[in-house]
Amino acid sequence: MHTFIIAENDAGQRADKFLLKACPKLPKSLLYKTFRKKDVKCNGKRIPAETFLAAGDTVQVYLPDEFFVSVKKPVAPIHLEQPEIVYEDDHILLMRKPVNLPVHADNQGSSDTLQARFLQYLAKSGAYVPEQEQSFTPALCNRLDRNTEGFVIGAKTAAALRCVNEMIRENQVVKQYFCVTAGLPPKRHDIVTAYHRRLEGKNAEISNQPRTGFRMMRTEYEVLQKHENLALLLVTLHTGRTHQIRLQTAALGAPVLGDHRYGKPDVNRKYGEAHQLLAACRLRFDLPPEGHLLSALYDRCFAYTPSFCSKYGFDI
């Protein structure tokens, strides 16, 4: 038998989800068999897998100790740079990611990621002690491509992670981007509905009509300025699909300058851009004033102007 005392960062999740995280050596099939045999108890009572846990609960699992050997959590290398912090409170960290830094480990194998810098910063500050956590690791709430710069939200606690993710689903966290496009989109302002599919190992696809396996995406853009055959766009995402802005602007005939996947190679070479000129540089929290963890962010906006604006003569 093994006993767990549920801490704050373990609370609010189902018993099966907690045990799968807390016991990575425990096979999923064996865990659910254990639930079916009623060999999992919470506060002395047998419970089903879908039982939600609360802080202070005592969970007992009747299995051999070999399945409960702790797995050491990875520790970020101590030589990493500190993330550029824009805002911090007890629940979240708002960071500005530079170009060429992956959010998570990618196929290039770098140990220097925004997630690693985030964990290292929290560990140094004492906000995260890996040895004291049973099932939770602080996590990033949104993602950006390696070569896209901009704001990324990091959740320090499990409750904050659930709160931010819910607010993103409810469109209470408004993410806006600046991008420079090679060519002009057809309208000065529009909200475009299209359909998106991403297959593993392939470029994302777009369709103007619903198709099997495609998901709806909505992209709002406004042309802020024009300069020669380039345009500066403010883009607001109403959905969050892979490469959504890059794919949609390309479909409109005005791909992001420097985009080597969906863009115009000849134009990219002409301007000598090695990465897409795309920045998640506007973030607005349209939150209720109270009743949630992030009340300090009520009606808050964060913004900066990426350097590529002045490089191409856009005065913002």
Salt bridges, closest charged atoms under 4 A:
ASP16 OD2 - ARG14 NH2 2.71
ASP39 OD2 - LYS37 NZ 3.97
GLU81 OE1 - ARG117 NH1 3.98
GLU84 OE2 - ARG96 NH1 3.91
GLU88 OE2 - LYS156 NZ 2.73
ASP106 OD2 - ARG146 NH2 2.85
ASP112 OD1 - ARG117 NE 2.84
ASP145 OD1 - HIS243 NE2 3.74
ASP145 OD2 - ARG246 NH1 2.85
GLU166 OE1 - ARG169 NH2 2.75
ASP190 OD2 - LYS187 NZ 3.79
GLU205 OE2 - ARG197 NH2 2.77
GLU220 OE2 - HIS189 NE2 2.88
GLU220 OE1 - HIS238 NE2 2.76
ASP259 OD1 - ARG246 NH2 2.87
GLU273 OE2 - LYS311 NZ 2.74
ASP286 OD1 - ARG284 NE 2.93
